[in-house]
Amino acid sequence: MPHLAVFDDLAEWLNRPFFHLGEWDLTAFVMIRLVLYPVLAILLAKWIRRGVRRGLKRHPHIDEATHRAIATVVYYVSLIIGVLVALNAAGMPIQNLAVFSGAIGLGIGLGLQQIAQNFLSGILLLTGRSVRTGDWLTYDGHEGSVEDIGFYSTLIRTPDDGEMIVPNSQLLNGKVINWTRKRALRRITVAMPLSHKHETEQCQRVLLEAVAGCPGVLNDPKPSVAIKGVRAAGADWDVSVWTSEHVSSPGVLSSRLVARCLEACRENGIELAAT
């Protein structure tokens, strides 16, 4: 019958080899499975990640950053295993992937190396927990909160609501200050140039009294003042305090400290040093 001939022709076309790799033949039917099965593997990995997140939320003693780290690692492992199984189920023998990897490596080279390096760096960041979601970092002169540690890069949101995207390998190997890795504590220092006309003890006392009890300043560790340098016009004093409230907003506390120090100097007749 004519309609059966059409199905026979379609079946023949779907199973007609377009490419040979050893004993493996690439057909249209195999290509469909090579697309469909990995997509199903990706969806399954995402479903597993959501299940892990829901399960971890039942344990309130585990923080949110740990939730994300565990779920992300489980997702990557499930994704890799799922894609390999899917490719094998689609008709591609796993051993042939080495041939493809070599061919792609020759063609793309450094690009794939960087992708692999950033992927492995992301796994190390998640498992090593040197950087977690929610941490406040200083990187390359910029500060911000870690929003997400992804497959290739880490997203850091800056105080002015900008998004800084940093490759995982650079974050792992670069010079990074993590202000909240063990505890949320930060030292803030402001400079006060004071004239030589006044006694050192008086300047020290006035500055310490000015910042003592300032909102956001901790009493332990205690505030401290020290002479950073001496000029002809006066001495440059550093006023240092510790805060846990303004770890991610140091500028707010710095402005408050300068205002208090200036007001205290005016009240006590202490002059600023000329610039």
PyRosetta script that sets phi, psi and omega in degrees:
from pyrosetta import init, pose_from_sequence

init()
pose = pose_from_sequence("MPHLAVFDDLAEWLNRPFFHLGEWDLTAFVMIRLVLYPVLAILLAKWIRRGVRRGLKRHPHIDEATHRAIATVVYYVSLIIGVLVALNAAGMPIQNLAVFSGAIGLGIGLGLQQIAQNFLSGILLLTGRSVRTGDWLTYDGHEGSVEDIGFYSTLIRTPDDGEMIVPNSQLLNGKVINWTRKRALRRITVAMPLSHKHETEQCQRVLLEAVAGCPGVLNDPKPSVAIKGVRAAGADWDVSVWTSEHVSSPGVLSSRLVARCLEACRENGIELAAT")
pose.set_psi(1, 147.9)
pose.set_omega(1, -174.6)
pose.set_phi(2, -60.6)
pose.set_psi(2, -42.6)
pose.set_omega(2, -176.8)
pose.set_phi(3, -67.1)
pose.set_psi(3, -30.4)
pose.set_omega(3, 176.4)
pose.set_phi(4, -69.9)
pose.set_psi(4, -33.7)
pose.set_omega(4, 177.3)
pose.set_phi(5, -64.5)
pose.set_psi(5, -35.3)
pose.set_omega(5, 178.3)
pose.set_phi(6, -64.2)
pose.set_psi(6, -44.7)
pose.set_omega(6, 178.9)
pose.set_phi(7, -65.4)
pose.set_psi(7, -35.9)
pose.set_omega(7, 177.6)
pose.set_phi(8, -65.4)
pose.set_psi(8, -41.8)
pose.set_omega(8, 178.1)
pose.set_phi(9, -64.6)
pose.set_psi(9, -40.5)
pose.set_omega(9, 179.0)
pose.set_phi(10, -64.6)
pose.set_psi(10, -42.7)
pose.set_omega(10, 179.0)
pose.set_phi(11, -64.7)
pose.set_psi(11, -37.9)
pose.set_omega(11, 178.6)
pose.set_phi(12, -65.7)
pose.set_psi(12, -39.9)
pose.set_omega(12, -179.9)
pose.set_phi(13, -67.7)
pose.set_psi(13, -41.8)
pose.set_omega(13, -179.3)
pose.set_phi(14, -63.1)
pose.set_psi(14, -30.1)
pose.set_omega(14, -177.2)
pose.set_phi(15, -102.7)
pose.set_psi(15, 8.3)
pose.set_omega(15, 179.0)
pose.set_phi(16, -79.0)
pose.set_psi(16, 124.5)
pose.set_omega(16, -178.3)
pose.set_phi(17, -66.8)
pose.set_psi(17, 132.3)
pose.set_omega(17, 173.4)
pose.set_phi(18, -101.9)
pose.set_psi(18, -21.1)
pose.set_omega(18, -173.6)
pose.set_phi(19, -152.7)
pose.set_psi(19, 141.1)
pose.set_omega(19, 179.8)
pose.set_phi(20, -117.3)
pose.set_psi(20, 133.0)
pose.set_omega(20, 174.6)
pose.set_phi(21, -135.0)
pose.set_psi(21, 94.2)
pose.set_omega(21, -174.6)
pose.set_phi(22, 66.0)
pose.set_psi(22, -122.4)
pose.set_omega(22, 178.3)
pose.set_phi(23, -93.6)
pose.set_psi(23, 3.9)
pose.set_omega(23, -177.3)
pose.set_phi(24, -100.5)
pose.set_psi(24, 132.3)
pose.set_omega(24, 179.7)
pose.set_phi(25, -112.1)
pose.set_psi(25, 134.2)
pose.set_omega(25, 176.7)
pose.set_phi(26, -95.9)
pose.set_psi(26, 114.8)
pose.set_omega(26, 179.4)
pose.set_phi(27, -117.4)
pose.set_psi(27, 170.8)
pose.set_omega(27, 177.8)
pose.set_phi(28, -61.8)
pose.set_psi(28, -39.2)
pose.set_omega(28, 179.4)
pose.set_phi(29, -64.3)
pose.set_psi(29, -41.0)
pose.set_omega(29, 177.8)
pose.set_phi(30, -65.5)
pose.set_psi(30, -39.3)
pose.set_omega(30, 179.0)
pose.set_phi(31, -62.1)
pose.set_psi(31, -39.7)
pose.set_omega(31, 177.8)
pose.set_phi(32, -62.3)
pose.set_psi(32, -43.8)
pose.set_omega(32, 178.9)
pose.set_phi(33, -67.7)
pose.set_psi(33, -34.5)
pose.set_omega(33, 178.9)
pose.set_phi(34, -65.2)
pose.set_psi(34, -25.3)
pose.set_omega(34, 176.8)
pose.set_phi(35, -88.6)
pose.set_psi(35, -46.5)
pose.set_omega(35, -173.9)
pose.set_phi(36, -68.2)
pose.set_psi(36, -47.3)
pose.set_omega(36, -174.7)
pose.set_phi(37, -65.0)
pose.set_psi(37, -45.3)
pose.set_omega(37, 176.3)
pose.set_phi(38, -61.7)
pose.set_psi(38, -35.8)
pose.set_omega(38, 176.6)
pose.set_phi(39, -61.2)
pose.set_psi(39, -43.3)
pose.set_omega(39, 177.0)
pose.set_phi(40, -63.2)
pose.set_psi(40, -36.6)
pose.set_omega(40, 178.2)
pose.set_phi(41, -64.8)
pose.set_psi(41, -39.4)
pose.set_omega(41, 178.5)
pose.set_phi(42, -64.9)
pose.set_psi(42, -45.1)
pose.set_omega(42, 178.7)
pose.set_phi(43, -61.9)
pose.set_psi(43, -39.4)
pose.set_omega(43, 178.5)
pose.set_phi(44, -65.2)
pose.set_psi(44, -41.1)
pose.set_omega(44, 178.6)
pose.set_phi(45, -62.7)
pose.set_psi(45, -39.9)
pose.set_omega(45, 177.6)
pose.set_phi(46, -65.9)
pose.set_psi(46, -38.8)
pose.set_omega(46, 178.1)
pose.set_phi(47, -64.4)
pose.set_psi(47, -40.5)
pose.set_omega(47, 177.6)
pose.set_phi(48, -63.6)
pose.set_psi(48, -41.4)
pose.set_omega(48, 179.4)
pose.set_phi(49, -61.5)
pose.set_psi(49, -44.1)
pose.set_omega(49, 178.6)
pose.set_phi(50, -62.8)
pose.set_psi(50, -39.0)
pose.set_omega(50, 178.5)
pose.set_phi(51, -64.0)
pose.set_psi(51, -40.5)
pose.set_omega(51, 178.3)
pose.set_phi(52, -64.2)
pose.set_psi(52, -42.4)
pose.set_omega(52, 179.3)
pose.set_phi(53, -61.6)
pose.set_psi(53, -43.3)
pose.set_omega(53, 179.3)
pose.set_phi(54, -64.0)
pose.set_psi(54, -40.0)
pose.set_omega(54, 179.2)
pose.set_phi(55, -65.7)
pose.set_psi(55, -39.5)
pose.set_omega(55, -178.6)
pose.set_phi(56, -70.5)
pose.set_psi(56, -28.3)
pose.set_omega(56, -180.0)
pose.set_phi(57, -66.9)
pose.set_psi(57, -16.0)
pose.set_omega(57, 176.8)
pose.set_phi(58, -76.6)
pose.set_psi(58, -7.8)
pose.set_omega(58, 179.4)
pose.set_phi(59, -112.6)
pose.set_psi(59, 91.9)
pose.set_omega(59, -173.9)
pose.set_phi(60, -64.0)
pose.set_psi(60, -18.1)
pose.set_omega(60, -179.0)
pose.set_phi(61, -76.7)
pose.set_psi(61, -9.5)
pose.set_omega(61, 177.5)
pose.set_phi(62, -95.3)
pose.set_psi(62, 124.7)
pose.set_omega(62, -175.6)
pose.set_phi(63, -75.6)
pose.set_psi(63, 167.7)
pose.set_omega(63, -176.3)
pose.set_phi(64, -62.7)
pose.set_psi(64, -38.7)
pose.set_omega(64, 179.5)
pose.set_phi(65, -61.6)
pose.set_psi(65, -39.7)
pose.set_omega(65, 177.8)
pose.set_phi(66, -67.4)
pose.set_psi(66, -38.3)
pose.set_omega(66, 175.3)
pose.set_phi(67, -53.4)
pose.set_psi(67, -51.8)
pose.set_omega(67, -176.0)
pose.set_phi(68, -65.7)
pose.set_psi(68, -40.7)
pose.set_omega(68, -178.3)
pose.set_phi(69, -62.6)
pose.set_psi(69, -48.5)
pose.set_omega(69, -178.9)
pose.set_phi(70, -64.1)
pose.set_psi(70, -45.3)
pose.set_omega(70, -178.4)
pose.set_phi(71, -63.7)
pose.set_psi(71, -37.7)
pose.set_omega(71, -179.6)
pose.set_phi(72, -68.9)
pose.set_psi(72, -43.1)
pose.set_omega(72, 178.1)
pose.set_phi(73, -62.7)
pose.set_psi(73, -44.2)
pose.set_omega(73, 177.9)
pose.set_phi(74, -60.7)
pose.set_psi(74, -39.0)
pose.set_omega(74, 179.3)
pose.set_phi(75, -62.7)
pose.set_psi(75, -47.4)
pose.set_omega(75, -179.4)
pose.set_phi(76, -62.6)
pose.set_psi(76, -44.7)
pose.set_omega(76, 180.0)
pose.set_phi(77, -63.2)
pose.set_psi(77, -45.2)
pose.set_omega(77, 179.4)
pose.set_phi(78, -63.3)
pose.set_psi(78, -38.6)
pose.set_omega(78, -178.9)
pose.set_phi(79, -64.7)
pose.set_psi(79, -46.2)
pose.set_omega(79, -179.1)
pose.set_phi(80, -63.4)
pose.set_psi(80, -48.6)
pose.set_omega(80, 179.7)
pose.set_phi(81, -63.2)
pose.set_psi(81, -43.2)
pose.set_omega(81, -178.4)
pose.set_phi(82, -63.2)
pose.set_psi(82, -42.2)
pose.set_omega(82, 179.9)
pose.set_phi(83, -66.7)
pose.set_psi(83, -41.4)
pose.set_omega(83, 178.3)
pose.set_phi(84, -62.6)
pose.set_psi(84, -44.6)
pose.set_omega(84, 178.6)
pose.set_phi(85, -64.7)
pose.set_psi(85, -39.4)
pose.set_omega(85, -179.5)
pose.set_phi(86, -64.9)
pose.set_psi(86, -42.1)
pose.set_omega(86, 179.2)
pose.set_phi(87, -64.7)
pose.set_psi(87, -39.9)
pose.set_omega(87, 178.1)
pose.set_phi(88, -66.7)
pose.set_psi(88, -40.1)
pose.set_omega(88, 178.3)
pose.set_phi(89, -68.0)
pose.set_psi(89, -26.9)
pose.set_omega(89, 179.1)
pose.set_phi(90, -76.5)
pose.set_psi(90, -6.5)
pose.set_omega(90, 177.2)
pose.set_phi(91, 111.0)
pose.set_psi(91, 0.2)
pose.set_omega(91, 178.5)
pose.set_phi(92, -96.3)
pose.set_psi(92, 112.5)
pose.set_omega(92, 176.4)
pose.set_phi(93, -60.1)
pose.set_psi(93, 136.7)
pose.set_omega(93, -176.2)
pose.set_phi(94, -57.4)
pose.set_psi(94, -34.8)
pose.set_omega(94, -177.1)
pose.set_phi(95, -64.5)
pose.set_psi(95, -23.8)
pose.set_omega(95, 179.1)
pose.set_phi(96, -75.2)
pose.set_psi(96, -15.2)
pose.set_omega(96, 178.4)
pose.set_phi(97, -63.6)
pose.set_psi(97, -29.8)
pose.set_omega(97, 178.5)
pose.set_phi(98, -63.1)
pose.set_psi(98, -37.6)
pose.set_omega(98, 178.4)
pose.set_phi(99, -65.6)
pose.set_psi(99, -43.7)
pose.set_omega(99, 178.0)
pose.set_phi(100, -64.1)
pose.set_psi(100, -41.7)
pose.set_omega(100, -179.3)
pose.set_phi(101, -60.7)
pose.set_psi(101, -41.5)
pose.set_omega(101, 178.6)
pose.set_phi(102, -65.1)
pose.set_psi(102, -42.1)
pose.set_omega(102, 179.8)
pose.set_phi(103, -65.6)
pose.set_psi(103, -43.8)
pose.set_omega(103, 179.5)
pose.set_phi(104, -66.6)
pose.set_psi(104, -38.5)
pose.set_omega(104, 179.1)
pose.set_phi(105, -62.0)
pose.set_psi(105, -38.5)
pose.set_omega(105, 177.6)
pose.set_phi(106, -67.4)
pose.set_psi(106, -34.6)
pose.set_omega(106, -176.6)
pose.set_phi(107, -79.8)
pose.set_psi(107, -38.4)
pose.set_omega(107, -174.2)
pose.set_phi(108, -103.0)
pose.set_psi(108, -35.4)
pose.set_omega(108, 173.3)
pose.set_phi(109, 63.3)
pose.set_psi(109, -116.5)
pose.set_omega(109, -170.6)
pose.set_phi(110, -60.3)
pose.set_psi(110, -32.1)
pose.set_omega(110, -179.0)
pose.set_phi(111, -58.9)
pose.set_psi(111, -47.3)
pose.set_omega(111, 179.0)
pose.set_phi(112, -68.1)
pose.set_psi(112, -34.3)
pose.set_omega(112, 177.5)
pose.set_phi(113, -61.1)
pose.set_psi(113, -41.9)
pose.set_omega(113, 179.6)
pose.set_phi(114, -67.4)
pose.set_psi(114, -39.1)
pose.set_omega(114, 177.4)
pose.set_phi(115, -62.0)
pose.set_psi(115, -46.0)
pose.set_omega(115, 179.2)
pose.set_phi(116, -63.5)
pose.set_psi(116, -40.6)
pose.set_omega(116, -179.7)
pose.set_phi(117, -63.9)
pose.set_psi(117, -43.1)
pose.set_omega(117, 180.0)
pose.set_phi(118, -70.0)
pose.set_psi(118, -34.6)
pose.set_omega(118, 177.2)
pose.set_phi(119, -64.4)
pose.set_psi(119, -48.1)
pose.set_omega(119, 179.7)
pose.set_phi(120, -65.3)
pose.set_psi(120, -36.4)
pose.set_omega(120, 177.6)
pose.set_phi(121, -64.2)
pose.set_psi(121, -38.0)
pose.set_omega(121, 176.6)
pose.set_phi(122, -63.0)
pose.set_psi(122, -40.6)
pose.set_omega(122, 177.0)
pose.set_phi(123, -62.4)
pose.set_psi(123, -42.0)
pose.set_omega(123, 179.5)
pose.set_phi(124, -65.5)
pose.set_psi(124, -38.7)
pose.set_omega(124, 177.8)
pose.set_phi(125, -63.7)
pose.set_psi(125, -40.3)
pose.set_omega(125, -178.1)
pose.set_phi(126, -71.5)
pose.set_psi(126, -42.3)
pose.set_omega(126, -177.4)
pose.set_phi(127, -81.4)
pose.set_psi(127, -35.7)
pose.set_omega(127, 180.0)
pose.set_phi(128, -77.0)
pose.set_psi(128, -22.5)
pose.set_omega(128, 176.5)
pose.set_phi(129, 58.9)
pose.set_psi(129, 27.3)
pose.set_omega(129, 172.5)
pose.set_phi(130, -70.8)
pose.set_psi(130, -28.0)
pose.set_omega(130, 174.4)
pose.set_phi(131, -133.2)
pose.set_psi(131, 130.4)
pose.set_omega(131, -179.8)
pose.set_phi(132, -127.2)
pose.set_psi(132, 159.8)
pose.set_omega(132, 174.5)
pose.set_phi(133, -62.2)
pose.set_psi(133, 135.6)
pose.set_omega(133, -177.7)
pose.set_phi(134, 96.1)
pose.set_psi(134, -14.1)
pose.set_omega(134, 178.7)
pose.set_phi(135, -69.0)
pose.set_psi(135, 149.4)
pose.set_omega(135, 176.2)
pose.set_phi(136, -101.9)
pose.set_psi(136, 119.9)
pose.set_omega(136, -173.4)
pose.set_phi(137, -118.4)
pose.set_psi(137, 155.0)
pose.set_omega(137, 164.6)
pose.set_phi(138, -116.4)
pose.set_psi(138, 118.9)
pose.set_omega(138, -178.8)
pose.set_phi(139, -138.7)
pose.set_psi(139, 126.9)
pose.set_omega(139, 176.4)
pose.set_phi(140, 53.6)
pose.set_psi(140, 39.6)
pose.set_omega(140, 177.8)
pose.set_phi(141, 81.4)
pose.set_psi(141, 1.9)
pose.set_omega(141, -179.8)
pose.set_phi(142, -118.5)
pose.set_psi(142, 152.8)
pose.set_omega(142, 178.9)
pose.set_phi(143, -120.8)
pose.set_psi(143, 154.9)
pose.set_omega(143, 176.6)
pose.set_phi(144, 175.3)
pose.set_psi(144, 175.4)
pose.set_omega(144, -179.1)
pose.set_phi(145, -101.2)
pose.set_psi(145, 136.3)
pose.set_omega(145, 179.7)
pose.set_phi(146, -73.1)
pose.set_psi(146, 115.9)
pose.set_omega(146, -179.8)
pose.set_phi(147, -88.9)
pose.set_psi(147, -41.1)
pose.set_omega(147, -175.5)
pose.set_phi(148, -160.7)
pose.set_psi(148, 138.9)
pose.set_omega(148, 173.2)
pose.set_phi(149, -106.1)
pose.set_psi(149, 107.2)
pose.set_omega(149, -172.2)
pose.set_phi(150, -101.9)
pose.set_psi(150, -167.3)
pose.set_omega(150, -177.0)
pose.set_phi(151, -62.8)
pose.set_psi(151, -42.4)
pose.set_omega(151, -174.3)
pose.set_phi(152, -113.8)
pose.set_psi(152, -33.5)
pose.set_omega(152, -172.6)
pose.set_phi(153, -144.0)
pose.set_psi(153, 169.5)
pose.set_omega(153, 177.5)
pose.set_phi(154, -113.1)
pose.set_psi(154, 134.9)
pose.set_omega(154, -179.9)
pose.set_phi(155, -97.1)
pose.set_psi(155, 122.9)
pose.set_omega(155, 179.4)
pose.set_phi(156, -118.5)
pose.set_psi(156, 125.3)
pose.set_omega(156, 179.4)
pose.set_phi(157, -96.2)
pose.set_psi(157, 123.4)
pose.set_omega(157, -176.0)
pose.set_phi(158, -83.3)
pose.set_psi(158, 164.9)
pose.set_omega(158, -178.0)
pose.set_phi(159, -60.8)
pose.set_psi(159, -25.9)
pose.set_omega(159, 178.2)
pose.set_phi(160, -92.6)
pose.set_psi(160, 22.0)
pose.set_omega(160, 174.8)
pose.set_phi(161, 68.3)
pose.set_psi(161, 25.3)
pose.set_omega(161, 172.1)
pose.set_phi(162, -87.5)
pose.set_psi(162, 158.7)
pose.set_omega(162, 179.3)
pose.set_phi(163, -112.3)
pose.set_psi(163, 115.8)
pose.set_omega(163, 179.3)
pose.set_phi(164, -102.8)
pose.set_psi(164, 119.9)
pose.set_omega(164, -178.2)
pose.set_phi(165, -102.6)
pose.set_psi(165, 116.6)
pose.set_omega(165, -175.3)
pose.set_phi(166, -117.3)
pose.set_psi(166, 123.8)
pose.set_omega(166, 174.6)
pose.set_phi(167, -56.1)
pose.set_psi(167, 139.2)
pose.set_omega(167, -174.8)
pose.set_phi(168, -57.7)
pose.set_psi(168, -37.8)
pose.set_omega(168, -178.8)
pose.set_phi(169, -64.9)
pose.set_psi(169, -36.9)
pose.set_omega(169, 178.5)
pose.set_phi(170, -69.0)
pose.set_psi(170, -37.1)
pose.set_omega(170, 179.3)
pose.set_phi(171, -69.2)
pose.set_psi(171, -35.5)
pose.set_omega(171, -179.0)
pose.set_phi(172, -74.1)
pose.set_psi(172, -38.1)
pose.set_omega(172, -174.7)
pose.set_phi(173, -99.9)
pose.set_psi(173, -11.0)
pose.set_omega(173, -177.5)
pose.set_phi(174, -83.8)
pose.set_psi(174, 178.7)
pose.set_omega(174, 178.2)
pose.set_phi(175, -88.6)
pose.set_psi(175, 106.2)
pose.set_omega(175, -174.8)
pose.set_phi(176, -123.8)
pose.set_psi(176, 134.6)
pose.set_omega(176, 172.8)
pose.set_phi(177, -104.9)
pose.set_psi(177, 118.4)
pose.set_omega(177, 177.5)
pose.set_phi(178, -103.7)
pose.set_psi(178, 108.4)
pose.set_omega(178, -174.7)
pose.set_phi(179, -79.1)
pose.set_psi(179, -13.8)
pose.set_omega(179, -172.3)
pose.set_phi(180, -128.1)
pose.set_psi(180, 21.4)
pose.set_omega(180, -175.5)
pose.set_phi(181, -65.5)
pose.set_psi(181, -49.1)
pose.set_omega(181, 179.9)
pose.set_phi(182, -103.6)
pose.set_psi(182, -39.3)
pose.set_omega(182, 178.4)
pose.set_phi(183, -156.1)
pose.set_psi(183, 152.7)
pose.set_omega(183, -179.8)
pose.set_phi(184, -84.2)
pose.set_psi(184, 92.8)
pose.set_omega(184, -177.6)
pose.set_phi(185, -148.7)
pose.set_psi(185, 135.9)
pose.set_omega(185, -176.7)
pose.set_phi(186, -147.8)
pose.set_psi(186, 141.3)
pose.set_omega(186, 175.8)
pose.set_phi(187, -97.1)
pose.set_psi(187, 134.4)
pose.set_omega(187, 179.2)
pose.set_phi(188, -121.6)
pose.set_psi(188, 131.9)
pose.set_omega(188, -177.4)
pose.set_phi(189, -124.4)
pose.set_psi(189, 133.0)
pose.set_omega(189, 174.6)
pose.set_phi(190, -121.4)
pose.set_psi(190, 150.3)
pose.set_omega(190, -177.8)
pose.set_phi(191, -99.5)
pose.set_psi(191, 137.7)
pose.set_omega(191, 177.2)
pose.set_phi(192, -132.5)
pose.set_psi(192, 108.3)
pose.set_omega(192, 177.3)
pose.set_phi(193, -85.0)
pose.set_psi(193, 115.1)
pose.set_omega(193, -176.7)
pose.set_phi(194, -115.3)
pose.set_psi(194, 149.4)
pose.set_omega(194, -176.2)
pose.set_phi(195, -69.8)
pose.set_psi(195, 155.9)
pose.set_omega(195, 176.9)
pose.set_phi(196, -73.5)
pose.set_psi(196, -7.3)
pose.set_omega(196, -175.9)
pose.set_phi(197, -67.5)
pose.set_psi(197, -14.3)
pose.set_omega(197, -171.5)
pose.set_phi(198, -114.2)
pose.set_psi(198, 151.2)
pose.set_omega(198, -180.0)
pose.set_phi(199, -66.6)
pose.set_psi(199, 145.6)
pose.set_omega(199, -179.0)
pose.set_phi(200, -61.7)
pose.set_psi(200, -40.7)
pose.set_omega(200, -179.0)
pose.set_phi(201, -64.0)
pose.set_psi(201, -37.4)
pose.set_omega(201, 179.7)
pose.set_phi(202, -66.9)
pose.set_psi(202, -44.5)
pose.set_omega(202, 178.8)
pose.set_phi(203, -60.7)
pose.set_psi(203, -42.6)
pose.set_omega(203, -179.5)
pose.set_phi(204, -64.0)
pose.set_psi(204, -44.7)
pose.set_omega(204, -178.3)
pose.set_phi(205, -64.0)
pose.set_psi(205, -45.1)
pose.set_omega(205, -177.7)
pose.set_phi(206, -63.6)
pose.set_psi(206, -42.1)
pose.set_omega(206, -179.0)
pose.set_phi(207, -67.3)
pose.set_psi(207, -41.6)
pose.set_omega(207, 179.1)
pose.set_phi(208, -65.2)
pose.set_psi(208, -42.4)
pose.set_omega(208, 178.4)
pose.set_phi(209, -65.1)
pose.set_psi(209, -31.0)
pose.set_omega(209, -177.9)
pose.set_phi(210, -67.8)
pose.set_psi(210, -38.2)
pose.set_omega(210, -175.9)
pose.set_phi(211, -93.8)
pose.set_psi(211, -15.5)
pose.set_omega(211, 179.1)
pose.set_phi(212, -65.0)
pose.set_psi(212, 130.4)
pose.set_omega(212, 179.4)
pose.set_phi(213, 79.4)
pose.set_psi(213, 4.4)
pose.set_omega(213, 178.1)
pose.set_phi(214, -66.9)
pose.set_psi(214, 133.2)
pose.set_omega(214, 179.6)
pose.set_phi(215, -54.6)
pose.set_psi(215, 128.4)
pose.set_omega(215, -179.7)
pose.set_phi(216, 96.0)
pose.set_psi(216, -9.7)
pose.set_omega(216, -179.0)
pose.set_phi(217, -96.0)
pose.set_psi(217, 131.9)
pose.set_omega(217, 179.1)
pose.set_phi(218, -84.5)
pose.set_psi(218, 147.4)
pose.set_omega(218, 174.5)
pose.set_phi(219, -86.5)
pose.set_psi(219, -17.4)
pose.set_omega(219, 177.6)
pose.set_phi(220, -140.0)
pose.set_psi(220, 109.8)
pose.set_omega(220, 2.8)
pose.set_phi(221, -66.5)
pose.set_psi(221, 151.4)
pose.set_omega(221, -176.1)
pose.set_phi(222, -76.7)
pose.set_psi(222, 151.8)
pose.set_omega(222, 172.1)
pose.set_phi(223, -62.2)
pose.set_psi(223, 154.5)
pose.set_omega(223, 179.6)
pose.set_phi(224, -143.6)
pose.set_psi(224, 154.5)
pose.set_omega(224, 175.5)
pose.set_phi(225, -130.6)
pose.set_psi(225, 146.6)
pose.set_omega(225, -179.6)
pose.set_phi(226, -154.2)
pose.set_psi(226, 150.9)
pose.set_omega(226, 177.0)
pose.set_phi(227, -82.3)
pose.set_psi(227, 119.8)
pose.set_omega(227, -178.9)
pose.set_phi(228, -85.6)
pose.set_psi(228, -34.7)
pose.set_omega(228, -178.3)
pose.set_phi(229, -165.4)
pose.set_psi(229, 164.6)
pose.set_omega(229, -178.7)
pose.set_phi(230, -126.4)
pose.set_psi(230, 134.0)
pose.set_omega(230, 176.9)
pose.set_phi(231, -125.0)
pose.set_psi(231, 174.3)
pose.set_omega(231, -179.7)
pose.set_phi(232, -63.0)
pose.set_psi(232, -34.2)
pose.set_omega(232, -176.3)
pose.set_phi(233, -84.4)
pose.set_psi(233, -18.3)
pose.set_omega(233, -177.9)
pose.set_phi(234, 167.0)
pose.set_psi(234, -166.6)
pose.set_omega(234, -179.1)
pose.set_phi(235, -113.2)
pose.set_psi(235, 143.3)
pose.set_omega(235, 177.9)
pose.set_phi(236, -96.0)
pose.set_psi(236, 112.4)
pose.set_omega(236, -178.6)
pose.set_phi(237, -97.2)
pose.set_psi(237, 140.3)
pose.set_omega(237, 171.8)
pose.set_phi(238, -106.5)
pose.set_psi(238, 123.7)
pose.set_omega(238, 176.4)
pose.set_phi(239, -105.6)
pose.set_psi(239, 116.7)
pose.set_omega(239, -175.2)
pose.set_phi(240, -117.4)
pose.set_psi(240, 135.6)
pose.set_omega(240, 177.1)
pose.set_phi(241, -134.8)
pose.set_psi(241, 164.8)
pose.set_omega(241, 176.7)
pose.set_phi(242, -115.2)
pose.set_psi(242, 142.3)
pose.set_omega(242, -179.2)
pose.set_phi(243, -142.3)
pose.set_psi(243, 146.6)
pose.set_omega(243, 170.9)
pose.set_phi(244, -113.9)
pose.set_psi(244, -12.5)
pose.set_omega(244, -177.9)
pose.set_phi(245, -85.6)
pose.set_psi(245, -31.2)
pose.set_omega(245, -174.2)
pose.set_phi(246, -116.0)
pose.set_psi(246, 37.1)
pose.set_omega(246, 177.6)
pose.set_phi(247, -60.9)
pose.set_psi(247, -41.4)
pose.set_omega(247, -178.6)
pose.set_phi(248, -96.6)
pose.set_psi(248, 3.6)
pose.set_omega(248, 177.8)
pose.set_phi(249, -140.4)
pose.set_psi(249, 61.3)
pose.set_omega(249, -176.7)
pose.set_phi(250, -63.3)
pose.set_psi(250, -29.6)
pose.set_omega(250, -178.4)
pose.set_phi(251, -63.5)
pose.set_psi(251, -33.5)
pose.set_omega(251, 179.9)
pose.set_phi(252, -63.3)
pose.set_psi(252, -47.5)
pose.set_omega(252, -178.9)
pose.set_phi(253, -71.8)
pose.set_psi(253, -36.4)
pose.set_omega(253, 178.2)
pose.set_phi(254, -59.4)
pose.set_psi(254, -44.3)
pose.set_omega(254, 178.7)
pose.set_phi(255, -62.6)
pose.set_psi(255, -40.7)
pose.set_omega(255, 179.7)
pose.set_phi(256, -65.3)
pose.set_psi(256, -39.2)
pose.set_omega(256, 179.8)
pose.set_phi(257, -66.9)
pose.set_psi(257, -44.4)
pose.set_omega(257, 179.2)
pose.set_phi(258, -61.4)
pose.set_psi(258, -43.1)
pose.set_omega(258, 180.0)
pose.set_phi(259, -62.0)
pose.set_psi(259, -42.1)
pose.set_omega(259, 179.6)
pose.set_phi(260, -66.4)
pose.set_psi(260, -41.5)
pose.set_omega(260, -179.6)
pose.set_phi(261, -66.3)
pose.set_psi(261, -41.7)
pose.set_omega(261, 178.5)
pose.set_phi(262, -63.0)
pose.set_psi(262, -43.1)
pose.set_omega(262, 179.8)
pose.set_phi(263, -65.0)
pose.set_psi(263, -40.6)
pose.set_omega(263, 179.2)
pose.set_phi(264, -66.1)
pose.set_psi(264, -38.3)
pose.set_omega(264, 178.6)
pose.set_phi(265, -65.5)
pose.set_psi(265, -40.8)
pose.set_omega(265, 177.7)
pose.set_phi(266, -63.1)
pose.set_psi(266, -43.3)
pose.set_omega(266, -179.1)
pose.set_phi(267, -64.9)
pose.set_psi(267, -30.7)
pose.set_omega(267, -177.7)
pose.set_phi(268, -101.2)
pose.set_psi(268, 7.6)
pose.set_omega(268, 176.5)
pose.set_phi(269, 70.3)
pose.set_psi(269, 24.1)
pose.set_omega(269, 179.6)
pose.set_phi(270, -91.7)
pose.set_psi(270, 126.1)
pose.set_omega(270, -177.9)
pose.set_phi(271, -90.7)
pose.set_psi(271, 148.0)
pose.set_omega(271, 173.9)
pose.set_phi(272, -78.8)
pose.set_psi(272, 151.1)
pose.set_omega(272, 178.1)
pose.set_phi(273, -76.5)
pose.set_psi(273, 141.7)
pose.set_omega(273, 178.1)
pose.set_phi(274, -68.7)
pose.set_psi(274, 145.2)
pose.set_omega(274, 179.7)
pose.set_phi(275, -82.6)
pose.dump_pdb("model.pdb")
